[in-house]
Amino acid sequence: GTADRPTTAFLGRMGEPRKGMPVLSAALPQVLAQVPGLRLLVAGPGDPDEVRSAMTPEVAAATEFLGAVDDADKASLLRSVDVYIAPNTGGESFGIILIEAMSAGVAVLASDIPAFVRVLDGGTAGATFVNEDPDDLARQLLRLVREREAREEYAAAGRGRAAVFDWSVVTDQITLVYET
């Protein structure tokens, strides 16, 4: 992305309501009113036409549907965006996509569901918004789009936090559990 055309991403089953696409779609008109060049890249399984039909024309025009992506393309996509958005509404036990985004060095904006707050270390490794609140999502996204320094701080903190979940660290912890 650029200052005039910031790029955001959503990855997940786009048609599954608990993944939060309706919340994100409801937030974007406010963001686009102030940042008309904003782009949203959507990757994952689902019917783009069905999702697009629930969007305003402005949001649909700002959204590019990429379909399902393999791991290499997912990593490349995450490295290419300014903000990764996880608007999930619940039912998440961990949030591996947050770790993937943080590892890629992108600022994360996620709903404040308990699993995501834990992964984001209480909001120090990524920004959060009030779950299922499109107005708060819009406010937080506008802040991140406008404040490059904040994005960079979250990205750096996120990379450090993601290292805690690296397999080399996790494997040692699991081994210790079995040894005790």
VEXVEXRO-121674 format. One record per residue: x negated, y, z of N, C-alpha, C, O in turn; residue in one letter. Coordinates in steps of 0.05 Angstrom, whole numbers. Example, Ala and Ser with C-alpha at 12.3 -4.5 7.8 and 13.67 -1.06 7.14 Angstrom:
% residues 2
<rec <-264 -114 156> <-246 -90 156> <-264 -66 156> <-285 -66 169> 'a'>
<rec <-257 -45 142> <-273 -21 143> <-258 1 157> <-268 23 161> 's'>
% end
This chain:
% residues 180
<rec <-16 -24 0> <0 0 0> <-17 25 0> <-41 24 4> 'g'>
<rec <-4 47 -4> <-17 73 -3> <0 91 15> <21 83 24> 't'>
<rec <-10 115 20> <5 134 37> <32 140 25> <52 143 40> 'a'>
<rec <34 143 -1> <59 149 -15> <76 124 -19> <100 126 -22> 'd'>
<rec <64 101 -19> <78 76 -25> <69 54 -6> <56 35 -14> 'r'>
<rec <75 57 20> <67 37 39> <82 10 33> <104 10 24> 'p'>
<rec <68 -11 39> <79 -38 34> <83 -54 59> <65 -55 76> 't'>
<rec <106 -66 62> <113 -82 85> <120 -110 75> <124 -114 51> 't'>
<rec <120 -129 93> <127 -157 85> <144 -170 106> <143 -165 130> 'a'>
<rec <160 -189 96> <177 -207 112> <171 -235 100> <173 -238 76> 'f'>
<rec <165 -254 117> <162 -282 108> <181 -299 124> <181 -298 149> 'l'>
<rec <196 -316 111> <213 -334 125> <237 -342 108> <240 -333 86> 'g'>
<rec <253 -359 120> <278 -367 106> <297 -344 105> <311 -338 125> 'r'>
<rec <297 -330 83> <311 -304 82> <341 -306 86> <354 -286 94> 'm'>
<rec <354 -329 80> <382 -331 84> <391 -340 111> <415 -341 117> 'g'>
<rec <372 -347 128> <379 -356 155> <381 -332 174> <361 -318 179> 'e'>
<rec <405 -327 184> <409 -302 200> <390 -298 223> <382 -276 229> 'p'>
<rec <382 -320 237> <364 -316 260> <336 -307 253> <320 -300 270> 'r'>
<rec <329 -308 227> <303 -298 218> <304 -268 215> <283 -255 212> 'k'>
<rec <328 -256 216> <331 -227 219> <332 -210 194> <331 -185 196> 'g'>
<rec <334 -222 171> <336 -206 146> <359 -186 147> <355 -163 138> 'm'>
<rec <383 -192 158> <404 -172 160> <396 -148 177> <404 -125 171> 'p'>
<rec <381 -152 199> <372 -130 216> <353 -113 200> <355 -88 201> 'v'>
<rec <334 -125 187> <315 -110 171> <328 -95 149> <322 -71 144> 'l'>
<rec <347 -107 135> <362 -94 113> <377 -70 124> <379 -49 110> 's'>
<rec <388 -72 148> <404 -50 159> <386 -27 168> <395 -4 169> 'a'>
<rec <361 -33 175> <342 -12 183> <330 3 160> <323 27 163> 'a'>
<rec <327 -9 137> <312 3 116> <324 28 103> <309 45 95> 'l'>
<rec <351 32 102> <360 57 91> <349 82 106> <343 102 94> 'p'>
<rec <347 80 133> <336 102 148> <307 107 141> <298 130 139> 'q'>
<rec <292 85 138> <264 87 131> <260 99 103> <244 117 99> 'v'>
<rec <275 88 84> <273 98 56> <281 127 53> <271 141 35> 'l'>
<rec <299 136 70> <308 164 69> <284 183 75> <282 205 65> 'a'>
<rec <265 173 91> <242 189 99> <217 181 85> <198 197 82> 'q'>
<rec <215 156 75> <192 146 61> <203 132 36> <204 107 35> 'v'>
<rec <211 147 15> <225 135 -8> <207 116 -24> <218 99 -39> 'p'>
<rec <181 117 -21> <164 99 -36> <159 72 -22> <145 55 -33> 'g'>
<rec <170 68 2> <165 43 17> <173 19 0> <194 19 -13> 'l'>
<rec <156 -2 2> <162 -27 -12> <165 -49 9> <151 -49 30> 'r'>
<rec <183 -68 4> <185 -92 21> <181 -116 3> <195 -120 -16> 'l'>
<rec <161 -132 11> <156 -158 -3> <169 -180 14> <163 -182 38> 'l'>
<rec <185 -196 2> <199 -218 16> <190 -244 5> <193 -250 -19> 'v'>
<rec <178 -261 22> <169 -287 13> <182 -309 30> <185 -305 54> 'a'>
<rec <189 -330 17> <201 -352 31> <224 -364 16> <233 -352 -4> 'g'>
<rec <234 -386 25> <257 -399 11> <283 -384 16> <286 -370 35> 'p'>
<rec <301 -388 -3> <327 -375 -1> <335 -364 -28> <320 -364 -47> 'g'>
<rec <360 -355 -29> <371 -344 -53> <368 -313 -54> <383 -300 -39> 'd'>
<rec <350 -303 -69> <346 -274 -70> <372 -259 -78> <377 -237 -67> 'p'>
<rec <387 -270 -96> <412 -256 -105> <432 -253 -82> <445 -232 -79> 'd'>
<rec <434 -274 -65> <451 -273 -42> <442 -251 -22> <458 -236 -12> 'e'>
<rec <416 -250 -17> <405 -231 2> <408 -203 -10> <416 -184 4> 'v'>
<rec <401 -200 -35> <403 -174 -49> <431 -163 -48> <435 -139 -46> 'r'>
<rec <451 -180 -51> <479 -171 -52> <488 -159 -25> <508 -145 -24> 's'>
<rec <474 -166 -3> <481 -155 23> <466 -129 29> <469 -117 50> 'a'>
<rec <448 -120 10> <432 -96 14> <445 -72 1> <460 -75 -18> 'm'>
<rec <438 -49 10> <446 -25 -4> <430 -24 -30> <409 -37 -32> 't'>
<rec <439 -9 -50> <424 -8 -76> <395 2 -72> <377 -7 -85> 'p'>
<rec <391 21 -53> <365 32 -48> <346 11 -36> <323 9 -44> 'e'>
<rec <357 -4 -17> <340 -25 -5> <334 -47 -25> <312 -56 -26> 'v'>
<rec <354 -55 -41> <349 -75 -61> <328 -66 -81> <311 -82 -89> 'a'>
<rec <328 -41 -89> <309 -30 -108> <280 -30 -96> <261 -32 -111> 'a'>
<rec <278 -27 -70> <252 -26 -56> <241 -53 -49> <219 -55 -39> 'a'>
<rec <257 -74 -54> <250 -101 -46> <242 -118 -69> <255 -118 -90> 't'>
<rec <220 -132 -66> <210 -151 -86> <211 -179 -74> <198 -184 -53> 'e'>
<rec <225 -197 -86> <228 -225 -76> <206 -242 -90> <205 -243 -115> 'f'>
<rec <190 -255 -74> <168 -271 -85> <173 -301 -85> <158 -316 -97> 'l'>
<rec <194 -309 -71> <200 -338 -69> <181 -351 -49> <167 -338 -34> 'g'>
<rec <181 -378 -50> <163 -393 -32> <134 -389 -40> <128 -387 -64> 'a'>
<rec <117 -387 -20> <88 -383 -26> <73 -405 -11> <81 -414 11> 'v'>
<rec <50 -413 -23> <33 -432 -9> <15 -417 11> <16 -393 13> 'd'>
<rec <0 -432 26> <-16 -420 48> <-36 -399 38> <-39 -378 50> 'd'>
<rec <-49 -405 15> <-68 -386 4> <-54 -360 -4> <-64 -338 1> 'a'>
<rec <-31 -362 -18> <-17 -338 -26> <-5 -323 -2> <-4 -299 -2> 'd'>
<rec <3 -338 19> <13 -325 43> <-9 -309 56> <-4 -286 64> 'k'>
<rec <-33 -320 58> <-55 -305 70> <-62 -281 54> <-67 -259 65> 'a'>
<rec <-62 -283 28> <-68 -261 10> <-47 -239 13> <-53 -215 14> 's'>
<rec <-21 -247 14> <1 -229 17> <-2 -213 43> <0 -189 44> 'l'>
<rec <-8 -227 65> <-10 -214 91> <-33 -194 91> <-31 -173 103> 'l'>
<rec <-55 -201 79> <-78 -183 78> <-73 -158 61> <-86 -138 65> 'r'>
<rec <-53 -159 44> <-48 -137 25> <-28 -117 35> <-24 -96 22> 's'>
<rec <-15 -122 58> <7 -103 67> <-2 -85 90> <-22 -91 103> 'v'>
<rec <13 -64 94> <8 -45 116> <20 -55 142> <8 -52 163> 'd'>
<rec <44 -67 141> <58 -76 165> <72 -102 158> <86 -104 138> 'v'>
<rec <69 -121 176> <84 -146 174> <108 -143 194> <103 -136 217> 'y'>
<rec <132 -149 184> <156 -145 201> <168 -172 207> <174 -188 189> 'i'>
<rec <172 -178 233> <185 -203 242> <210 -195 257> <209 -192 281> 'a'>
<rec <233 -193 243> <258 -184 256> <274 -207 268> <298 -203 273> 'p'>
<rec <262 -229 273> <276 -253 283> <293 -246 307> <285 -230 324> 'n'>
<rec <317 -258 309> <336 -252 330> <336 -271 353> <349 -265 373> 't'>
<rec <323 -293 351> <322 -313 373> <316 -341 363> <314 -345 339> 'g'>
<rec <315 -359 381> <310 -387 374> <282 -393 366> <277 -414 355> 'g'>
<rec <263 -375 372> <235 -380 366> <221 -389 391> <223 -376 412> 'e'>
<rec <206 -411 389> <191 -420 412> <163 -409 413> <150 -410 435> 's'>
<rec <152 -399 391> <125 -389 391> <122 -366 373> <121 -343 382> 'f'>
<rec <120 -370 347> <115 -348 328> <89 -350 313> <73 -332 313> 'g'>
<rec <85 -373 301> <60 -378 287> <55 -357 265> <32 -350 259> 'i'>
<rec <76 -347 252> <73 -327 231> <60 -302 242> <46 -288 228> 'i'>
<rec <66 -295 268> <53 -272 280> <23 -276 281> <7 -258 276> 'l'>
<rec <14 -300 289> <-14 -307 291> <-27 -305 263> <-49 -294 260> 'i'>
<rec <-13 -315 243> <-23 -314 216> <-26 -285 207> <-47 -278 195> 'e'>
<rec <-7 -268 213> <-8 -240 205> <-31 -226 220> <-46 -211 208> 'a'>
<rec <-33 -231 246> <-54 -218 261> <-82 -227 251> <-101 -212 250> 'm'>
<rec <-84 -253 245> <-110 -264 234> <-117 -251 208> <-140 -247 202> 's'>
<rec <-97 -243 192> <-101 -230 166> <-109 -201 170> <-116 -188 150> 'a'>
<rec <-106 -190 194> <-114 -163 199> <-92 -142 192> <-99 -119 186> 'g'>
<rec <-67 -150 194> <-45 -131 189> <-31 -124 215> <-29 -141 233> 'v'>
<rec <-22 -100 217> <-6 -92 240> <20 -106 240> <33 -109 219> 'a'>
<rec <29 -116 263> <54 -131 265> <75 -115 280> <69 -101 299> 'v'>
<rec <99 -115 269> <122 -104 282> <142 -126 285> <152 -137 266> 'l'>
<rec <149 -133 310> <166 -156 315> <188 -149 335> <185 -131 352> 'a'>
<rec <210 -164 334> <231 -161 353> <220 -169 381> <201 -184 383> 's'>
<rec <233 -159 401> <222 -163 428> <233 -189 441> <238 -190 465> 'd'>
<rec <237 -210 425> <245 -235 437> <222 -246 453> <199 -241 447> 'i'>
<rec <227 -262 474> <206 -270 493> <182 -284 479> <160 -278 486> 'p'>
<rec <187 -302 461> <165 -316 448> <146 -296 433> <122 -299 435> 'a'>
<rec <157 -277 420> <141 -257 405> <126 -239 424> <103 -231 419> 'f'>
<rec <139 -230 446> <126 -213 465> <102 -227 477> <81 -215 482> 'v'>
<rec <105 -253 483> <82 -269 493> <59 -270 473> <36 -265 480> 'r'>
<rec <66 -276 448> <45 -277 428> <31 -250 424> <7 -249 421> 'v'>
<rec <47 -229 425> <36 -202 421> <24 -190 447> <19 -166 449> 'l'>
<rec <21 -207 467> <9 -199 493> <23 -175 504> <10 -155 512> 'd'>
<rec <49 -176 506> <65 -155 518> <66 -129 502> <74 -108 512> 'g'>
<rec <59 -131 476> <60 -107 459> <33 -94 454> <32 -73 441> 'g'>
<rec <12 -106 465> <-14 -94 461> <-27 -103 434> <-44 -88 423> 't'>
<rec <-18 -126 424> <-30 -136 399> <-11 -132 375> <-17 -141 353> 'a'>
<rec <11 -118 379> <30 -113 358> <53 -96 370> <58 -97 394> 'g'>
<rec <67 -82 353> <89 -66 362> <115 -83 363> <118 -102 349> 'a'>
<rec <133 -75 381> <158 -89 383> <181 -69 381> <178 -44 385> 't'>
<rec <204 -79 374> <229 -63 374> <251 -79 388> <248 -104 391> 'f'>
<rec <271 -66 397> <293 -79 411> <307 -99 392> <316 -91 371> 'v'>
<rec <309 -123 401> <321 -145 385> <348 -137 375> <365 -127 389> 'n'>
<rec <352 -142 349> <378 -137 335> <386 -108 334> <410 -102 331> 'e'>
<rec <367 -90 337> <373 -61 337> <360 -48 312> <336 -41 313> 'd'>
<rec <375 -45 290> <363 -34 266> <353 -6 269> <333 2 256> 'p'>
<rec <365 10 287> <356 37 291> <328 37 304> <311 53 296> 'd'>
<rec <324 20 324> <298 19 337> <277 7 318> <254 16 317> 'd'>
<rec <285 -13 302> <266 -23 282> <258 -1 263> <234 2 257> 'l'>
<rec <277 15 253> <271 37 235> <252 57 248> <233 66 236> 'a'>
<rec <257 64 273> <240 83 288> <211 73 290> <192 87 284> 'r'>
<rec <209 48 298> <182 36 301> <168 33 274> <143 38 273> 'q'>
<rec <182 25 254> <170 22 228> <161 49 217> <139 52 206> 'l'>
<rec <177 70 220> <169 97 211> <144 106 226> <126 117 214> 'l'>
<rec <143 100 252> <119 108 267> <94 94 256> <73 107 251> 'r'>
<rec <96 68 251> <73 53 241> <65 62 212> <42 64 206> 'l'>
<rec <85 67 196> <79 75 168> <65 102 168> <47 107 152> 'v'>
<rec <73 120 186> <62 147 187> <35 149 202> <19 166 196> 'r'>
<rec <31 131 220> <7 132 238> <-13 111 231> <-13 89 242> 'e'>
<rec <-31 117 212> <-51 98 203> <-68 88 227> <-74 64 229> 'r'>
<rec <-75 106 245> <-92 99 268> <-78 78 285> <-90 59 295> 'e'>
<rec <-52 81 289> <-37 62 305> <-37 34 292> <-40 14 305> 'a'>
<rec <-33 34 265> <-34 9 250> <-62 -4 254> <-63 -28 258> 'r'>
<rec <-83 12 251> <-110 1 254> <-115 -10 282> <-128 -31 285> 'e'>
<rec <-105 4 302> <-109 -6 330> <-94 -32 334> <-105 -50 346> 'e'>
<rec <-69 -34 324> <-54 -59 327> <-68 -81 312> <-69 -104 321> 'y'>
<rec <-78 -75 288> <-91 -96 272> <-116 -106 286> <-121 -130 286> 'a'>
<rec <-132 -88 297> <-156 -97 312> <-149 -113 336> <-161 -134 341> 'a'>
<rec <-130 -104 352> <-121 -118 376> <-109 -145 368> <-113 -165 382> 'a'>
<rec <-95 -146 346> <-82 -170 336> <-103 -191 328> <-100 -215 334> 'g'>
<rec <-124 -182 315> <-145 -202 307> <-158 -214 332> <-163 -238 333> 'r'>
<rec <-162 -197 352> <-173 -208 377> <-154 -227 391> <-162 -248 401> 'g'>
<rec <-129 -220 391> <-109 -237 404> <-106 -264 389> <-103 -285 401> 'r'>
<rec <-107 -263 362> <-104 -287 346> <-127 -307 352> <-123 -331 350> 'a'>
<rec <-150 -297 359> <-173 -314 365> <-167 -332 389> <-178 -354 391> 'a'>
<rec <-150 -323 407> <-142 -339 431> <-128 -365 422> <-128 -385 436> 'v'>
<rec <-115 -363 399> <-99 -386 389> <-114 -403 368> <-102 -421 356> 'f'>
<rec <-140 -397 364> <-155 -412 345> <-157 -441 354> <-158 -447 378> 'd'>
<rec <-157 -460 334> <-157 -488 341> <-181 -496 359> <-178 -513 376> 'w'>
<rec <-203 -483 355> <-227 -490 371> <-221 -484 401> <-230 -499 418> 's'>
<rec <-208 -463 406> <-201 -456 434> <-178 -474 444> <-180 -485 466> 'v'>
<rec <-157 -477 428> <-134 -493 436> <-142 -522 441> <-132 -534 460> 'v'>
<rec <-158 -533 423> <-167 -561 426> <-181 -565 452> <-176 -585 466> 't'>
<rec <-199 -547 460> <-213 -550 486> <-193 -549 509> <-196 -564 528> 'd'>
<rec <-173 -532 507> <-153 -530 528> <-136 -556 530> <-130 -565 552> 'q'>
<rec <-129 -567 508> <-113 -591 507> <-129 -614 519> <-119 -631 534> 'i'>
<rec <-155 -615 511> <-173 -636 522> <-174 -635 552> <-174 -655 566> 't'>
<rec <-176 -610 562> <-178 -607 592> <-152 -617 605> <-154 -629 626> 'l'>
<rec <-129 -613 593> <-104 -623 604> <-105 -653 606> <-97 -665 626> 'v'>
<rec <-114 -666 584> <-115 -695 584> <-135 -706 604> <-131 -727 616> 'y'>
<rec <-157 -691 608> <-178 -700 626> <-168 -698 655> <-176 -714 672> 'e'>
<rec <-151 -678 661> <-141 -676 688> <-119 -696 693> <-108 -697 715> 't'>
% end
